[in-house]
Amino acid sequence: MPNLVLEYSNSVDERVNVQGLLEDLHQVALHCGLFDAPSVKSRSLRCHNWLVGEEDDSVDFIHISFELLSGRTDEQKRELSRALMVVLQEQASHVRSLTVNIRDMDINSFQKVIN
């Protein structure tokens, strides 16, 4: 049940192929060896309003939030974070702020319905 969410400032659209970046990040998740391929979900969210420090919206960014069910080791999560960052840096090194955050979801309270 991993979820990759690529958030980015709307200014990034002009300089990065967001769909291509999302597809490459999705491939990292598919092939990292931690998940069943059908359970991997990736999406992008364009941010129209944002503020960074005292520079307001003049700082462009890409942030990846990656949520996965608890149970992976810290090293597995670090390696996944590094692999995602490599793709980010390859395709968006000119974007001022690139960040990745891996988050555990509580396996005991997670609910899922597939129809």
Backbone as CSV, one residue per row, in Angstrom:
resi,resn,N_x,N_y,N_z,CA_x,CA_y,CA_z,C_x,C_y,C_z
1,MET,0.807,-1.187,0.000,0.000,0.000,0.000,0.853,1.254,0.000
2,PRO,1.966,1.253,-0.671,2.757,2.477,-0.688,2.098,3.558,-1.547
3,ASN,2.201,4.789,-1.074,1.684,5.956,-1.790,2.807,6.960,-1.963
4,LEU,3.122,7.275,-3.206,4.103,8.301,-3.512,3.336,9.539,-3.967
5,VAL,3.564,10.656,-3.272,2.912,11.907,-3.633,4.000,12.919,-3.963
6,LEU,4.002,13.378,-5.195,4.948,14.368,-5.683,4.265,15.732,-5.646
7,GLU,4.654,16.572,-4.690,4.114,17.925,-4.591,5.128,18.868,-5.221
8,TYR,4.636,19.865,-5.958,5.570,20.787,-6.592,4.932,22.154,-6.787
9,SER,5.763,23.177,-6.752,5.289,24.535,-7.002,4.964,24.677,-8.479
10,ASN,3.945,25.455,-8.771,3.498,25.559,-10.160,4.586,26.095,-11.087
11,SER,5.578,26.783,-10.569,6.685,27.277,-11.384,7.554,26.140,-11.925
12,VAL,7.486,24.979,-11.304,8.275,23.822,-11.740,7.779,23.303,-13.088
13,ASP,6.481,23.432,-13.332,5.881,22.953,-14.586,6.605,23.455,-15.826
14,GLU,7.128,24.663,-15.757,7.779,25.273,-16.908,9.142,24.674,-17.204
15,ARG,9.750,24.010,-16.208,11.135,23.567,-16.371,11.365,22.082,-16.163
16,VAL,10.346,21.367,-15.734,10.484,19.936,-15.458,9.331,19.201,-16.122
17,ASN,9.624,18.075,-16.730,8.589,17.186,-17.259,8.018,16.420,-16.064
18,VAL,6.983,16.963,-15.448,6.445,16.407,-14.211,5.924,14.988,-14.424
19,GLN,5.211,14.741,-15.515,4.695,13.394,-15.776,5.846,12.400,-15.933
20,GLY,6.878,12.778,-16.669,8.037,11.904,-16.841,8.745,11.646,-15.525
21,LEU,8.888,12.687,-14.702,9.501,12.535,-13.386,8.672,11.597,-12.528
22,LEU,7.356,11.775,-12.519,6.475,10.910,-11.739,6.611,9.453,-12.185
23,GLU,6.648,9.224,-13.479,6.800,7.861,-13.997,8.118,7.244,-13.564
24,ASP,9.201,8.011,-13.597,10.504,7.479,-13.175,10.548,7.200,-11.683
25,LEU,9.951,8.065,-10.877,9.872,7.824,-9.435,9.022,6.590,-9.144
26,HIS,7.941,6.431,-9.893,7.072,5.260,-9.745,7.866,3.982,-10.042
27,GLN,8.718,4.030,-11.046,9.548,2.867,-11.387,10.500,2.517,-10.242
28,VAL,11.042,3.525,-9.575,11.899,3.268,-8.413,11.120,2.483,-7.369
29,ALA,9.897,2.926,-7.085,9.071,2.235,-6.089,8.736,0.819,-6.531
30,LEU,8.435,0.649,-7.817,8.091,-0.684,-8.331,9.247,-1.663,-8.226
31,HIS,10.460,-1.174,-8.408,11.609,-2.070,-8.533,12.548,-2.064,-7.329
32,CYS,12.129,-1.433,-6.236,13.006,-1.395,-5.058,13.000,-2.701,-4.274
33,GLY,12.063,-3.597,-4.576,12.015,-4.887,-3.904,11.258,-4.897,-2.592
34,LEU,10.596,-3.808,-2.264,9.893,-3.729,-0.989,8.383,-3.926,-1.093
35,PHE,7.840,-3.852,-2.325,6.390,-3.830,-2.482,5.944,-4.740,-3.622
36,ASP,4.669,-5.171,-3.544,4.036,-5.840,-4.682,3.643,-4.753,-5.673
37,ALA,3.994,-4.936,-6.926,3.764,-3.907,-7.945,2.324,-3.379,-7.980
38,PRO,1.299,-4.228,-7.903,-0.071,-3.690,-7.989,-0.464,-2.760,-6.836
39,SER,0.291,-2.788,-5.745,-0.069,-1.961,-4.594,0.555,-0.567,-4.638
40,VAL,1.484,-0.324,-5.543,2.181,0.963,-5.608,1.312,2.000,-6.315
41,LYS,1.107,3.131,-5.649,0.308,4.223,-6.216,1.130,5.497,-6.190
42,SER,1.144,6.216,-7.294,1.892,7.476,-7.381,1.005,8.545,-7.996
43,ARG,1.158,9.766,-7.498,0.379,10.878,-8.041,1.149,12.178,-7.807
44,SER,0.774,13.184,-8.567,1.401,14.491,-8.387,0.341,15.516,-8.005
45,LEU,0.763,16.470,-7.214,-0.107,17.565,-6.778,0.619,18.877,-7.029
46,ARG,0.054,19.685,-7.891,0.619,20.991,-8.197,0.131,21.995,-7.158
47,CYS,1.048,22.712,-6.550,0.702,23.717,-5.540,0.657,25.087,-6.192
48,HIS,-0.457,25.747,-6.038,-0.634,27.078,-6.600,-0.265,28.170,-5.601
49,ASN,-0.296,27.835,-4.341,0.027,28.805,-3.287,0.997,28.155,-2.306
50,TRP,2.093,28.853,-2.001,3.062,28.355,-1.054,3.905,29.521,-0.552
51,LEU,4.529,29.323,0.585,5.441,30.306,1.167,6.658,29.558,1.692
52,VAL,7.828,30.142,1.503,9.060,29.560,2.019,9.841,30.664,2.718
53,GLY,10.039,30.505,4.026,10.801,31.488,4.794,10.310,32.904,4.547
54,GLU,11.242,33.789,4.326,10.905,35.186,4.060,10.912,35.494,2.567
55,GLU,11.098,34.451,1.737,11.133,34.640,0.289,9.779,34.379,-0.365
56,ASP,8.794,34.123,0.459,7.432,33.891,-0.020,7.391,32.808,-1.093
57,ASP,6.822,33.117,-2.260,6.661,32.089,-3.292,7.723,32.187,-4.391
58,SER,8.852,32.833,-4.096,9.912,32.927,-5.096,10.813,31.684,-5.095
59,VAL,10.659,30.819,-4.126,11.452,29.586,-4.040,10.625,28.445,-4.611
60,ASP,11.121,27.830,-5.690,10.396,26.681,-6.233,10.828,25.414,-5.503
61,PHE,9.959,24.412,-5.525,10.239,23.195,-4.763,9.595,21.975,-5.401
62,ILE,10.164,20.826,-5.040,9.538,19.524,-5.257,9.711,18.766,-3.952
63,HIS,8.625,18.230,-3.467,8.668,17.434,-2.236,7.970,16.103,-2.491
64,ILE,8.634,15.035,-2.126,8.042,13.702,-2.233,7.690,13.216,-0.839
65,SER,6.420,12.897,-0.657,5.969,12.195,0.542,5.713,10.754,0.129
66,PHE,6.334,9.834,0.824,6.175,8.422,0.498,5.688,7.710,1.751
67,GLU,4.450,7.258,1.715,3.860,6.563,2.857,3.833,5.073,2.576
68,LEU,4.249,4.301,3.575,4.233,2.844,3.446,3.818,2.224,4.766
69,LEU,3.302,1.025,4.692,2.908,0.349,5.919,4.141,0.069,6.765
70,SER,3.998,0.215,8.071,5.116,0.002,8.980,5.636,-1.432,8.849
71,GLY,6.897,-1.599,9.190,7.508,-2.926,9.141,8.808,-2.971,8.350
72,ARG,9.126,-1.895,7.605,10.392,-1.845,6.872,11.481,-1.347,7.810
73,THR,12.699,-1.766,7.568,13.813,-1.330,8.408,14.192,0.110,8.066
74,ASP,14.904,0.745,8.983,15.403,2.093,8.722,16.301,2.104,7.495
75,GLU,17.126,1.097,7.336,18.019,1.040,6.180,17.235,0.908,4.874
76,GLN,16.195,0.099,4.856,15.363,-0.023,3.656,14.733,1.322,3.298
77,LYS,14.265,2.032,4.302,13.649,3.345,4.056,14.689,4.363,3.604
78,ARG,15.889,4.311,4.187,16.963,5.211,3.750,17.334,4.960,2.298
79,GLU,17.456,3.690,1.922,17.812,3.354,0.537,16.731,3.805,-0.446
80,LEU,15.477,3.634,-0.076,14.387,4.103,-0.925,14.446,5.622,-1.065
81,SER,14.664,6.326,0.028,14.772,7.777,0.003,15.923,8.220,-0.893
82,ARG,17.059,7.564,-0.773,18.223,7.905,-1.610,17.935,7.668,-3.089
83,ALA,17.306,6.547,-3.402,17.009,6.224,-4.805,16.038,7.242,-5.403
84,LEU,15.055,7.664,-4.630,14.124,8.686,-5.106,14.839,10.023,-5.313
85,MET,15.735,10.367,-4.391,16.473,11.626,-4.506,17.401,11.622,-5.718
86,VAL,17.990,10.487,-6.041,18.848,10.406,-7.234,18.052,10.802,-8.469
87,VAL,16.848,10.263,-8.609,15.998,10.599,-9.759,15.639,12.083,-9.735
88,LEU,15.286,12.590,-8.565,14.963,14.021,-8.445,16.136,14.887,-8.904
89,GLN,17.327,14.576,-8.424,18.490,15.380,-8.770,18.841,15.265,-10.245
90,GLU,18.649,14.094,-10.828,18.936,13.921,-12.254,18.023,14.773,-13.120
91,GLN,16.773,14.895,-12.732,15.788,15.552,-13.588,15.404,16.961,-13.155
92,ALA,15.751,17.334,-11.923,15.279,18.631,-11.427,16.330,19.339,-10.579
93,SER,17.585,19.170,-10.914,18.650,19.782,-10.103,18.566,21.299,-10.077
94,HIS,17.923,21.896,-11.058,17.779,23.350,-11.124,16.634,23.875,-10.250
95,VAL,15.836,22.988,-9.677,14.782,23.397,-8.742,15.461,23.640,-7.389
96,ARG,15.114,24.742,-6.766,15.860,25.178,-5.577,15.757,24.234,-4.383
97,SER,14.586,23.688,-4.127,14.413,22.828,-2.959,13.868,21.468,-3.384
98,LEU,14.638,20.423,-3.119,14.229,19.040,-3.394,14.246,18.284,-2.074
99,THR,13.117,17.679,-1.712,13.042,16.947,-0.452,12.266,15.644,-0.628
100,VAL,12.628,14.675,0.220,11.956,13.376,0.247,11.701,13.029,1.708
101,ASN,10.501,12.559,1.994,10.177,12.103,3.338,9.470,10.759,3.246
102,ILE,10.017,9.766,3.930,9.416,8.439,3.993,8.690,8.337,5.333
103,ARG,7.418,7.951,5.299,6.598,7.877,6.508,5.953,6.516,6.658
104,ASP,5.992,5.992,7.870,5.290,4.751,8.180,3.818,5.036,8.453
105,MET,2.963,4.176,7.929,1.545,4.188,8.280,1.322,3.068,9.291
106,ASP,0.436,3.269,10.212,0.149,2.265,11.237,-0.606,1.103,10.613
107,ILE,0.035,-0.044,10.564,-0.557,-1.231,9.931,-1.829,-1.688,10.649
108,ASN,-1.945,-1.388,11.944,-3.109,-1.832,12.714,-4.353,-0.979,12.482
109,SER,-4.176,0.248,12.000,-5.341,1.099,11.788,-5.604,1.415,10.320
110,PHE,-4.768,0.958,9.433,-4.954,1.200,8.009,-6.127,0.360,7.481
111,GLN,-6.960,0.988,6.665,-8.110,0.306,6.060,-8.018,0.419,4.556
112,LYS,-8.452,-0.618,3.857,-8.414,-0.604,2.392,-9.593,-1.403,1.837
113,VAL,-10.239,-0.853,0.810,-11.327,-1.538,0.121,-11.009,-1.492,-1.356
114,ILE,-11.079,-2.627,-2.013,-10.892,-2.693,-3.465,-12.155,-3.281,-4.052
115,ASN,-12.760,-2.585,-4.981,-13.993,-3.072,-5.631,-13.705,-3.567,-7.018
